[in-house]
Amino acid sequence: MQIGKNNKLVKLVKSLQLKKYRDKTNLFFFEGPHLIEEAIKHNYPIEFVMFSKKIQPEFISKISERSIPSYLIAENVMNYISSTENNQGIIAVAKQEKRSINDIAINNDSVFVICDGIQDPGNLGSIVRICAAVGVDGVFVSDDCVDIYNPKTIRATSGAFFMEPTIVCEDLVFVIEKLKNSGIKVYCSDSIGGQNLFSVWLKGGFAIVIGSEGKGVSTKIKNACQNTITIPINQNVESLNAAISCAVILFEHFRQRTQ
């Protein structure tokens, strides 16, 4: 049965574009066959799916096999609830999975990324995707970062969100101290003044703090870290953005570990 714009579920999806309603309902939404396939593959708790006639019946059959409720909506309704200019014809609503540092296994060779005040959803989503590519054990996100359940953040992860443990923390200093006490070396990244990345021994347990786009790592967090890393770049360029810095550092760690 096709449902219309005034349906309560349609109104719910529309409201989830705002963080206050995502927080209130403990739900979020994401769009497109690829993200939904990834969520299903990793057994993420999907509440329901809405789709238009753009989507092939075979794909909806896959969803039905998982006993996920699905609803047909008109194209104009899909345009109404979509967060993108050109919707892909399918939207899923899922529960937010809340985790704490106690849910993560910390070993002396674990690798973590800590995000301090990242504001751009594309940067945060890209960082999560990079972490999944390298095999990071978890991503800790300060509570003043952009919402990890922002549709743009989820989209930028390209599905890695559903496989990479991401934890929102009020107290990053507590996280850093716990990691250090578990034998993890915790570094922060800075555009100037740190040790040259390519001279740092990064094998073994390792965590890197990535700071906000405008201010970098806060003083309080920097003081809790054991060392500072700087990526050497051309003097004519001020700095790299947060996601690219994270990628360079993690792949240097990956290179050292695998060699």
Sequence and secondary structure as in RCSB ss.txt:
>XXXX:A:sequence
MQIGKNNKLVKLVKSLQLKKYRDKTNLFFFEGPHLIEEAIKHNYPIEFVMFSKKIQPEFISKISERSIPSYLIAE
NVMNYISSTENNQGIIAVAKQEKRSINDIAINNDSVFVICDGIQDPGNLGSIVRICAAVGVDGVFVSDDCVDIYN
PKTIRATSGAFFMEPTIVCEDLVFVIEKLKNSGIKVYCSDSIGGQNLFSVWLKGGFAIVIGSEGKGVSTKIKNAC
QNTITIPINQNVESLNAAISCAVILFEHFRQRTQ
>XXXX:A:secstr
 EE TTSHHHHHHHHTTSHHHHHHHTEEEEESHHHHHHHHHTT  EEEEEE TTS HHHHHHHHHTT  EEEE H
HHHHHH SSSS  SEEEEEE     GGGS   TT EEEEEES   HHHHHHHHHHHHHHT SEEEEETTS  TTS
HHHHHHHTTGGGTS EEEES HHHHHHHHHHTT EEEEE SSSSEEGGGS   SSEEEEEEBTTTBS HHHHHHS
SEEEE    TTS    HHHHHHHHHHHHHHHHH 
